[in-house]
Every structure is written in C-alpha cells, then in structure tokens.
Amino acid sequence: MARDPWLDNVKFTLVTLVVIGHSMGLLGATALDLQVYDFIYFWHIPAFVLLSGHLSKSFVWDRRHLSSLVTTIALPYLMFEPALYYFRRHIDQPEDGPLWLEPHWAMWYLCVLFFWRLATPVLKKHWVAVPIAVAVSLLGGLTDELIFCLPRILGLLPFFVLGLHLRREHLTRLTRWWVKPFAIVALVWIFRFSADTDEWARSAFLYYDQGYSMLGFSDGDAMVIRAKVLAIGLLGTASVLALIPRRASVVSTMGSATLVVYLFHGFFVRYADYRGWLDPYLESQWLSIGLVLGGAIALSCFLAAPPVARVLTWCVDPIGSVRRLRYGGGTRPLARQREDDAGDGRGDRPHAGAGSR
C-alpha cells in the first residue's frame, strides 16, 4: 500500500508534540512555562485523537481486524503498563491505582484507543454520531469512575468520532495555501489565550481525565468550560494540520514509528526528571524551554530513526515482527497506513506538585 507523506508527517509531528508535552513537566512554574504548556495541551491531544479516528475508518468486526487490535493495542498495553509503572517506582516516582484497570501516566491512550476502536463499526454508521459524541463528552464529566480511564473515553470521544467521519478530501482542504495564514492567526490567538487559562478554568480540564466534581466547579459551569475547551481543541487541531507540509521528507520516513516513540519516550523523560538534568537551567526560562523543546525533538528523532525503530519494534509489536520476518517483510515498524497510532498521555503540568498520572 502506497504511503501518504502528509499523514506520515502529521503522525511524527503529533507524537513529537506528545514528547514535548510530557517534557514540559520538567520545567519550573513561571508564567511562560505554564502558558506554553497549556497552549500545547489545548490541542495536541485532540489532534492525535482525531487522527487516530481517521486511521480507524477501516476497522470492522472480523477476525483480521480484531486480531490486529489485540496484537497492536492490547498486547503493548499489557506489557508497557507494568514496565513503566515499576520503572517509576524504581526511581522513586511511585503511582497509585491498580495496574491495567487504571492506566498510569502515558499508558492511558492505548487503553482508551482499544475501546474506541472496538466501537468504531457503530460510531461510523452515521454522521449523527458526531453531535451525540459531543453530548456524551459534556455529560461524561459527571462520572468520577476511573476504571479504564472512563472520563477520557467519554470526554475525548467527539474528536475520535469526527476523525472517523472526515474523508481524505476534507483534510486535504486544510492544506490549501490560503488556509495557512488563518491557521497561524488561530494558533497565535490560542497561545495568547493560554496565558489566562487559570482565570476561567484549570489546566486539569485539558486532560479530560477527571470528573467535574474533582475540578472545583459546579456541573453547569464545568460543562460550559468543557464546551469551550472542545471548541479550542478543534480550532487548534485544524490549524496545526493546515501547517504541516504535504511533501515527502526525512520526517515522513519516521512517521511509521509513532508507536515506538510513544511507548519508549516516557522512560527517558521520567529518568531525566529523576536525575534533575534540567534543574541547573530552570532560572533561565527561555534557556530551559529551549532545552526541553530541543531535547524532546531530538529524542523523538532518535527513537523514530529507522535503525533504532527497527529494533524497538520487536518490543512494541513482537507478534507482527515475527510475522513480517516469517513472510520476508523485514521488521519495519508499522508498515501499513492502517496500523494503529497512539498519542499523548497526560503530562505533568510544570509546577511544583504536579500530578503524575
């Protein structure tokens, strides 16, 4: 199957933003740190969810697709959830909650993607599923149940369903030249708006991982805030997609290693936090932000580099790697466009005592 360079560019860009978002938790608590953090979190999770929905359009309840769901989503979750959990305990960053039932830190996305994809044949039947998903998201904040990250399954559902119903030509329209100036203006507005997040909401609304009762707002006010956050997330998603280049490049070749970057970057970020590598530079906010951005991009490129990704794919997709080797296809990571993508997990907002789920 011929690959789409634009989709590969989008996938690598978004997974790099995942790494950047998590790495922002290493920063201090300056106003600029928090503004950059909130700016990224307004739209990069929604963008990855929408892309995952778009790439799930072909999923049906047959043996091949269900088998792929187990081997490329469920199995990596079962392996990497305890791996990262015990790694964090080893470096004195313990987490609460039962393994697998309450996903820890970045592992939440595999869990919720499993349930979204399983429901895809129903969700893609009719476009009316989109407004229904919005209603489900607004009402979903009324639950405090954390099993399988239920608040996120419900809260982010509109972006996944919208991705299912967007055709390729819809996304192509975003890449037209005249859309780009509007996209830049929109992102600048979101960045400026992010400076005032704590005046009308909380950054926790951007995670979609808690019920309204835990966020300090009444249910009615929280629903209004969530509606605003959904709208800003959609605007940011459309703007970023409009600015990502369509032509093939070295970035395109790394777009097939999205899951490798997603699953392995957490070990590097948490270890950097444990060792305090950024601490000497926190007094200079511009330098520390620059180091985080540069380090995160470098880490993504390293993990997605074909020689590295080829080896790590054996850990991410062992069954698929054996099959590809058996049938002479090598061990190329995620070699087909329809394969699964994973996106961001909740990051640690850059301030003292930030949550680490």
Legacy VTK file of the C-alpha trace (Angstrom):
# vtk DataFile Version 3.0
C-alpha trace
ASCII
DATASET POLYDATA
POINTS 357 float
0.000 0.000 0.000
1.422 3.411 -1.005
2.053 5.643 1.978
0.719 9.178 2.269
3.638 11.528 3.099
1.309 14.096 4.644
-0.187 11.576 7.064
3.291 10.379 7.999
4.351 13.992 8.578
1.277 14.552 10.726
1.891 11.408 12.762
5.505 12.227 13.516
4.718 15.872 14.279
1.988 14.939 16.730
3.954 12.225 18.510
6.825 14.701 18.864
4.383 17.100 20.488
3.490 14.263 22.861
7.129 14.068 23.894
7.342 17.855 24.189
4.186 17.990 26.302
5.481 15.402 28.743
8.914 17.012 28.832
7.347 20.341 29.776
6.727 18.777 33.178
10.463 19.118 33.832
10.213 22.914 33.820
9.571 25.264 36.685
6.437 27.263 37.370
6.983 30.538 35.553
4.067 32.143 33.764
5.705 31.446 30.419
6.249 27.764 31.266
2.579 27.359 32.125
1.426 29.309 29.081
3.447 27.165 26.665
2.272 24.025 28.444
-1.409 24.954 28.280
-1.050 26.081 24.660
0.198 22.627 23.657
-2.350 20.752 25.737
-5.317 22.682 24.357
-4.999 20.933 21.009
-2.316 18.266 20.731
-4.313 15.540 22.495
-7.445 16.327 20.419
-5.329 16.317 17.261
-3.941 12.866 17.935
-7.358 11.519 18.852
-8.851 12.891 15.627
-6.016 11.362 13.600
-6.478 8.018 15.337
-10.163 8.129 14.465
-9.399 8.910 10.838
-6.963 5.980 10.652
-9.537 3.665 12.255
-12.123 4.065 9.476
-11.460 0.622 8.022
-11.927 -1.249 11.294
-14.677 -3.878 11.258
-15.558 -6.792 13.484
-13.782 -9.535 11.620
-11.019 -11.913 12.610
-8.192 -9.959 10.981
-9.070 -6.590 12.497
-9.834 -7.990 15.938
-6.561 -9.889 15.913
-4.719 -6.699 14.954
-6.497 -4.825 17.753
-5.213 -7.344 20.281
-1.646 -7.560 18.991
-1.005 -3.850 18.267
-3.031 -2.174 21.047
-3.947 -4.578 23.842
-0.675 -6.507 23.972
1.600 -3.422 24.084
-0.625 -2.009 26.829
-0.371 -5.199 28.866
3.428 -5.129 28.508
4.296 -1.447 28.849
1.814 -0.514 31.575
3.660 -2.575 34.245
7.048 -1.801 32.691
6.649 1.952 33.111
4.824 1.541 36.436
7.654 -0.403 38.058
10.308 1.729 36.389
8.806 4.793 38.069
8.687 3.013 41.396
12.348 2.123 40.982
13.290 5.779 40.509
11.168 6.937 43.466
8.191 8.155 41.439
5.540 5.701 42.671
1.976 5.848 41.402
-1.330 4.796 42.919
-4.092 2.720 41.423
-4.298 -0.886 40.278
-2.309 -1.980 37.265
-4.193 -2.231 33.967
-7.550 -1.251 35.477
-6.449 2.365 35.988
-3.873 3.239 33.301
-0.822 5.070 34.606
0.655 8.203 33.070
1.105 7.910 29.286
-0.371 4.419 29.031
-3.924 5.727 29.109
-4.058 6.262 25.355
-3.667 2.606 24.426
-6.441 1.730 26.827
-8.980 4.231 25.527
-7.996 3.652 21.900
-8.804 -0.028 22.370
-12.384 0.777 23.384
-12.848 3.491 20.768
-11.658 1.231 18.002
-13.794 -1.628 19.247
-16.835 0.650 18.972
-15.832 2.014 15.547
-18.302 -0.047 13.446
-21.154 1.557 15.391
-19.678 5.058 15.646
-19.076 5.358 11.890
-22.543 4.297 10.755
-23.980 7.817 10.555
-22.742 11.385 10.955
-25.278 11.948 13.730
-22.761 10.161 15.941
-20.729 13.407 15.990
-23.263 15.603 17.882
-24.150 12.610 20.047
-20.464 12.268 20.945
-20.366 15.942 21.941
-23.326 15.402 24.270
-21.630 12.301 25.692
-18.480 14.335 26.318
-20.328 17.096 28.145
-22.258 14.619 30.287
-19.264 12.328 30.725
-17.721 14.726 33.219
-20.461 13.817 35.658
-18.774 10.486 36.394
-15.783 10.057 38.693
-15.179 6.428 37.693
-11.507 5.975 36.793
-11.636 2.362 35.611
-10.107 2.105 32.123
-9.866 5.911 32.049
-13.610 6.233 31.504
-13.607 10.077 31.781
-11.216 10.232 28.847
-13.096 7.652 26.818
-16.176 9.841 27.101
-14.567 13.281 27.180
-12.403 12.958 24.057
-14.906 10.896 22.091
-16.021 13.793 19.807
-12.565 14.077 18.251
-12.327 10.356 17.556
-15.808 10.231 16.017
-15.143 13.331 13.944
-11.959 11.694 12.644
-13.991 8.655 11.622
-16.366 10.775 9.562
-13.819 13.068 7.933
-12.909 11.934 4.431
-9.480 12.408 2.956
-10.676 15.291 0.797
-11.887 17.122 3.904
-8.416 17.005 5.403
-6.828 17.930 2.077
-8.744 21.204 2.059
-6.924 22.212 5.227
-3.593 22.100 3.396
-4.507 24.716 0.773
-2.224 27.736 0.780
-4.888 30.293 1.653
-5.813 28.422 4.852
-2.320 28.741 6.328
-2.487 32.457 7.291
-5.735 31.832 9.175
-4.158 28.819 10.874
-1.219 30.924 12.065
-3.545 33.615 13.401
-5.622 30.979 15.209
-2.568 29.433 16.888
-1.286 32.852 17.949
-4.695 33.585 19.475
-4.719 30.248 21.315
-1.224 30.937 22.643
-2.250 34.346 23.974
-5.490 32.901 25.348
-3.500 30.183 27.143
-1.973 32.805 29.421
-5.377 33.279 31.071
-6.358 29.630 31.495
-6.408 29.771 35.290
-8.705 32.789 35.254
-11.652 30.915 33.767
-10.780 27.240 34.160
-7.902 24.983 35.204
-5.273 23.148 33.221
-6.824 19.914 34.505
-9.713 20.490 32.081
-7.244 19.913 29.239
-6.531 16.350 30.402
-10.161 15.134 30.268
-9.220 12.608 32.956
-11.359 13.666 35.926
-14.999 14.212 36.703
-16.334 17.707 37.229
-16.599 17.185 40.985
-12.811 16.898 41.184
-12.167 20.138 39.292
-13.678 22.613 41.708
-16.553 23.821 39.514
-20.266 23.219 39.534
-21.536 20.756 36.950
-23.159 23.515 34.899
-20.086 25.734 34.862
-17.840 22.758 34.138
-19.932 21.784 31.113
-19.587 25.300 29.710
-15.836 25.174 30.255
-15.588 21.763 28.595
-17.543 23.046 25.586
-15.042 25.913 25.251
-12.099 23.535 25.602
-13.572 21.248 22.932
-14.008 24.176 20.544
-10.474 25.464 21.127
-9.119 21.938 20.709
-10.848 21.609 17.342
-9.608 25.013 16.188
-6.043 24.190 17.220
-6.210 20.779 15.577
-7.392 22.191 12.252
-4.739 24.915 12.388
-1.844 22.556 13.043
-2.965 20.108 10.360
-3.120 23.019 7.904
0.513 23.942 8.573
2.107 20.500 8.301
3.870 20.067 4.916
2.471 17.629 2.358
5.665 16.699 0.564
7.783 13.687 1.480
10.910 14.272 3.560
13.081 12.579 6.140
10.281 13.259 8.633
7.931 11.157 6.518
10.174 8.122 6.877
9.906 8.403 10.669
6.126 8.694 10.656
5.733 4.920 10.699
7.401 4.669 14.127
4.747 6.598 16.044
4.001 3.807 18.479
7.698 3.199 19.162
8.204 6.843 20.129
5.058 6.900 22.224
5.846 3.802 24.256
9.542 4.419 24.880
9.816 8.171 25.393
8.347 8.002 28.896
11.314 6.090 30.267
13.705 8.807 29.069
11.546 11.705 30.301
10.956 10.197 33.753
14.639 9.346 34.140
15.617 12.908 33.176
13.218 14.137 35.859
14.704 11.724 38.406
18.273 12.824 37.632
17.336 16.509 37.626
19.147 17.154 34.369
17.231 20.362 33.728
17.439 21.776 37.256
20.614 23.861 36.714
18.920 25.754 33.883
15.499 26.467 35.403
16.428 30.006 36.454
16.677 30.961 32.783
13.173 30.330 31.477
13.987 30.817 27.800
17.029 28.553 28.000
15.140 25.841 29.902
12.228 25.926 27.437
14.675 25.784 24.536
16.441 22.789 26.078
13.138 20.984 26.615
12.000 21.617 23.046
15.335 20.657 21.534
15.745 17.603 23.741
12.219 16.367 23.061
12.603 16.740 19.303
15.985 15.006 19.419
14.527 12.149 21.466
11.652 11.678 19.010
14.031 11.655 16.064
16.301 9.167 17.805
13.512 6.731 18.668
11.924 7.049 15.212
15.183 6.700 13.295
14.817 3.562 11.140
17.773 1.632 12.663
16.506 2.287 16.213
12.806 1.825 15.460
13.543 -1.411 13.624
14.997 -2.894 16.819
12.454 -1.427 19.243
9.555 -2.636 17.115
10.323 -6.143 18.371
9.256 -4.923 21.830
6.308 -2.844 20.645
4.855 -5.358 18.190
6.524 -8.749 18.778
3.844 -10.806 17.034
3.769 -8.560 13.986
7.577 -8.536 13.861
7.686 -12.324 13.802
5.056 -12.407 11.052
6.922 -9.869 8.928
10.173 -11.751 9.368
8.476 -15.048 8.536
6.961 -13.713 5.336
10.083 -11.834 4.239
8.819 -8.338 5.060
11.600 -7.469 7.469
10.789 -5.743 10.732
9.775 -2.303 9.513
7.769 -0.523 12.228
4.066 -0.166 11.499
4.495 -0.733 7.805
0.958 -0.049 6.634
-1.064 3.112 6.784
-3.978 1.470 8.555
-1.900 0.342 11.533
-2.542 1.726 14.959
-1.313 5.020 16.289
-1.000 6.100 19.871
-0.846 9.593 21.158
-0.267 11.623 24.135
-0.827 10.758 27.676
-1.440 13.248 30.384
1.667 15.270 31.024
2.854 16.786 34.272
1.984 20.463 34.241
5.164 22.373 35.038
4.672 23.392 38.642
5.579 22.016 41.996
3.426 19.082 42.994
2.038 18.489 39.509
0.083 15.304 39.102
1.863 12.381 37.547
-0.935 10.136 36.411
LINES 1 358
357 0 1 2 3 4 5 6 7 8 9 10 11 12 13 14 15 16 17 18 19 20 21 22 23 24 25 26 27 28 29 30 31 32 33 34 35 36 37 38 39 40 41 42 43 44 45 46 47 48 49 50 51 52 53 54 55 56 57 58 59 60 61 62 63 64 65 66 67 68 69 70 71 72 73 74 75 76 77 78 79 80 81 82 83 84 85 86 87 88 89 90 91 92 93 94 95 96 97 98 99 100 101 102 103 104 105 106 107 108 109 110 111 112 113 114 115 116 117 118 119 120 121 122 123 124 125 126 127 128 129 130 131 132 133 134 135 136 137 138 139 140 141 142 143 144 145 146 147 148 149 150 151 152 153 154 155 156 157 158 159 160 161 162 163 164 165 166 167 168 169 170 171 172 173 174 175 176 177 178 179 180 181 182 183 184 185 186 187 188 189 190 191 192 193 194 195 196 197 198 199 200 201 202 203 204 205 206 207 208 209 210 211 212 213 214 215 216 217 218 219 220 221 222 223 224 225 226 227 228 229 230 231 232 233 234 235 236 237 238 239 240 241 242 243 244 245 246 247 248 249 250 251 252 253 254 255 256 257 258 259 260 261 262 263 264 265 266 267 268 269 270 271 272 273 274 275 276 277 278 279 280 281 282 283 284 285 286 287 288 289 290 291 292 293 294 295 296 297 298 299 300 301 302 303 304 305 306 307 308 309 310 311 312 313 314 315 316 317 318 319 320 321 322 323 324 325 326 327 328 329 330 331 332 333 334 335 336 337 338 339 340 341 342 343 344 345 346 347 348 349 350 351 352 353 354 355 356
